Amino acid sequence: MEELPPQLRHQLAQYQQAQQQAQALLAQKQQLELALRETERALAELEKLEEGATVYKSVGGILIKTGRAELAKELTERKETLDLRIKTIERQEGRILERLREMREKLQEALKSRQPVGAG
């Protein structure tokens, strides 16, 4: 196989870099979705408790006694923040996937035009 021209090698490198970015975004999104599910479960459990129930929150390596309403507010804010971050990543993911599709089409076209015609 003949050596690819520098411009095509550069395009391939950019494509691979974009693939890595897409994978990193997916991993980040999965981590945020896991944190969101955990927060939602904690909120659901908190809702089951009576108003005067004793609750604790984890701060570093210790548990601190806190109010149910205060903890519910913190968890709700955390949930909203996680939702927003996930939506932001989904928009970035959409843009990079579209960019990858366009890059793939250009690369396929460039490679197709390099194929010898009528060899054999």
Secondary structure as the mmCIF struct_conf table of DSSP 4:
data_model
#
loop_
_struct_conf.conf_type_id
_struct_conf.id
_struct_conf.beg_label_comp_id
_struct_conf.beg_label_asym_id
_struct_conf.beg_label_seq_id
_struct_conf.end_label_comp_id
_struct_conf.end_label_asym_id
_struct_conf.end_label_seq_id
HELX_LH_PP_P HELX_LH_PP_P1 GLU A 2 PRO A 5
HELX_RH_AL_P HELX_RH_AL_P1 PRO A 6 LYS A 48
BEND BEND1 LEU A 49 LEU A 49
TURN_TY1_P TURN_TY1_P1 GLU A 51 GLY A 52
STRN STRN1 VAL A 55 VAL A 59
TURN_TY1_P TURN_TY1_P2 GLY A 60 GLY A 61
STRN STRN2 ILE A 62 THR A 66
HELX_RH_AL_P HELX_RH_AL_P2 ARG A 68 SER A 113
TURN_TY1_P TURN_TY1_P3 ARG A 114 ARG A 114
BEND BEND2 GLN A 115 GLN A 115
HELX_LH_PP_P HELX_LH_PP_P2 PRO A 116 PRO A 116
BEND BEND3 VAL A 117 GLY A 118
#
